[in-house]
Amino acid sequence: MLKIILILLVIFFVFPRLLKWAFKGFVVSQFNKAQQDFQQQQRAQYSPNNRKREGEIDVDYVPTKKGKSTENFNGGEYIDYEEVK
């Protein structure tokens, strides 16, 4: 009988407190990690090496041309228009 009471005491009083302590530590560590990742992203984004002058263009991706080739291009469709003054 004493064993059952002792086991229930551990299950209902000690185990939840240990679980709460472990969960709190996990949440705090994840929060700190996310905060450090965010700060690193901000430093990388606003570092002086990555700043571009006004009007400067940087192309990161040029798609490959599929379908129509430009070698046999003889012009496009032309539409007559009237200039309105």
C-alpha positions in Angstrom: 0.0 0.0 0.0 2.8 2.3 0.8 4.4 1.6 -2.6 1.3 2.6 -4.4 1.0 5.9 -2.5 4.6 6.7 -3.1 4.3 5.9 -6.9 1.1 8.1 -7.1 2.9 10.9 -5.2 5.8 10.8 -7.8 3.4 10.6 -10.7 1.2 13.5 -9.6 3.6 15.9 -7.9 7.2 15.2 -9.0 6.8 14.2 -12.6 4.7 17.3 -13.7 7.2 19.7 -12.1 10.2 18.0 -13.9 8.2 18.0 -17.1 7.4 21.7 -16.7 11.1 22.5 -16.0 12.3 20.6 -19.0 9.6 22.1 -21.3 10.5 25.6 -20.1 14.2 25.0 -20.8 13.4 23.7 -24.3 11.2 26.7 -25.2 13.8 29.2 -23.9 16.5 27.5 -25.9 14.4 27.5 -29.1 13.5 31.2 -28.6 17.2 32.1 -28.2 18.1 30.1 -31.3 15.4 31.8 -33.4 16.5 35.2 -32.1 20.1 34.6 -33.1 19.1 33.3 -36.5 17.0 36.5 -37.0 19.9 38.7 -36.0 22.3 36.9 -38.4 19.8 37.4 -41.2 19.5 41.1 -40.4 23.3 41.5 -40.3 23.7 39.8 -43.6 20.9 41.8 -45.2 22.2 45.2 -44.1 26.0 44.6 -44.3 27.9 47.3 -46.2 29.1 44.7 -48.7 25.6 43.9 -49.9 24.3 47.4 -50.3 23.8 48.5 -53.9 24.0 52.0 -55.1 20.9 53.6 -56.5 20.1 52.4 -60.0 22.4 49.4 -59.8 20.8 46.1 -61.1 21.8 42.6 -60.1 20.4 39.6 -62.0 20.5 36.4 -60.0 18.7 34.1 -62.4 18.5 34.0 -66.2 16.0 31.4 -67.4 17.0 29.1 -70.2 15.2 29.7 -73.5 12.9 26.9 -74.5 10.6 26.8 -77.4 11.0 29.4 -80.1 14.6 30.1 -81.1 15.7 33.6 -82.0 17.9 32.4 -84.9 15.0 32.1 -87.3 13.2 35.3 -86.1 12.1 37.4 -89.1 10.3 40.0 -87.3 6.9 40.1 -85.5 3.4 41.2 -86.4 3.2 44.8 -87.2 0.1 46.9 -86.5 -0.7 50.1 -88.4 -1.6 53.0 -86.1 -2.7 56.5 -86.6 -0.9 59.2 -84.6 -3.4 61.3 -82.6 -2.5 64.9 -81.9 
